[in-house]
Amino acid sequence: MFRKHKARHIILCELLILVIFSSVLIKQNFDKEGAVYTSMYDAEKDYIKWVSFDVSSKAMEKAYQCDVKSREEEVKLNWIELLAYLGAKYGGDFSRFKESHLNDLVTKLKTKEETMDSLTKDSKYYKYYLEAYTAVLGGMVGDYKIEVADETAPGGKRWEEKYGLKVFLPIAKFYPYSHFDDFGVSRSYGYRRKHLGHDMMGQVGTPIVAVESGYVEALGWNQYGGWRIGIRSFDKKRYYYYAHLRKNFPYNKSLEVGSIVQAGDVIGYMGRTGYSTNENANNIQTTHLHFGLQLIFDESQKESVNEIWIDCYDLIQFLYRNRSETLKDQETKEYHRIYQYIDPIAEHYINHSIYQYDDEEFDIHIYE
């Protein structure tokens, strides 16, 4: 009898210790989440100061399909809102992504059991993830017009209005490339630093296209990126950086600072320039495109220690579904897209001639 009583007492003590220990861990986790959130958001200045974009290509694809399929339905889904909800659920860690989580969310919204407002009213971090993911993905889905092949139409092409992905892989269609997730690995040229971009290995002269419509903000040489182009999105949230372009013939010759480009336009050619203070030098061992995406919530972030560059590996995986087909002009040696494209936002700026800049107006920061 005594032994049974003693055993029961020991079990109760162990359960009590386990409860106390669990409570401490939960509190520490909440404290950690709060600290991480504070480090990411500058509440005093009211802008985000850090983003770790960890959304998987699978999650992007599934959320994108939900958005497109609901286009004509009673309840229109927004793929960024879906991803932001999951981001808040996962603490930004999409290694936890399950398609069933997305399906359950979509069902609640489409049956009107819940709205996104009701689902997120008590979420402490949804607003942050919505703003962060909108900064990354905000210009990527919408209405556009594009030429499509049609043998019955004059010239073998006709215009078609569409809703869907408005952005393109930076490597033109039918050109091979290889890549891996190399974001954050060390670089030693000039000084020790992290690799804040995504390398796509290919052949010299491969046409490089604009991922998103925008305007040219940087064009020329620097010792890290060699011949490089920087293109800013029209909402100014995204700065796309294309570096190590081809020696002697790096860009589409019509481009200059202030030029407006549309997604899928040929902007330059792959090479291996850079790592030299001497202009037009091939000092990169492997031919590749260095592609970078910087997020800008406040202009003070653009040329400071507070720059926000994101890991683009999964984004590139997602963009593979949309590649721009190109053709070489034998007279000019330039490549151009085969199927013309009209982005309504770009067309607005082209028609109103919003961006008219001189090189002297820019103090371009040196990116790799």
PyMOL commands that set and color helices and strands:
alter all, ss='L'
color gray80, all
select helices_A, chain A and resi 2-40+57-69+79-90+94-96+99-110+116-120+126-137+154-156+299-301+313-319+344-352+359-361
alter helices_A, ss='H'
color red, helices_A
select strands_A, chain A and resi 41-42+47-48+141-149+157-165+178-179+186-187+193-194+198-201+207-209+214-222+226-233+238-243+260-261+266-269+288-295+308-309+326-328+335-337+341-342
alter strands_A, ss='S'
color yellow, strands_A
deselect
rebuild
show_as cartoon
